[in-house]
Amino acid sequence: MSGHPVTRGVAAHGRAVRVVEAGAVATTSAFAGGALLSQTVIVPTWRAMDPTVFLVHFGTSGPATGATLFPFELASVLLLGITTYRAVRRRRPARYVWALATASMIGTLLLVPIYFWHANAAMLDPSFPLQAVPAALTAWYGWNWARTGLGLLAAALTWAALAAD
């Protein structure tokens, strides 16, 4: 690369910023897509199962689903936080959109300790009552729609912010 060292440094910094932004969009979109797939395919399948079969199945598919989606969720919050901080600091046009996307993803993350840790742990407990499975899955379905909706909103906002900046 030729040119003045300062110019090269500025260009490299600009590329690094765009890589972080693209990572924020990609991880947020991956989380949102996975959450939507879970909500529209996996959870309805769980709800259609006999409670005994569900509890056995949930012992493997529940933790595997969480272990697949959670790293994307965490990476999204981290990358969006960095992106939002930079956007606000530099007073970029899409700073409020980035901030809303970050807030939405933080919301998905907050739902984990607010609801999902306890609910999942309860359904993983071998003594979970079979008669409680339908109501537990109905509640889980509702909470997961909230989480999925926040993820989808965040993904749409990241794409809008990326286009606006």
Beta strands, then each sheet from edge to edge (+ up, - down):
end
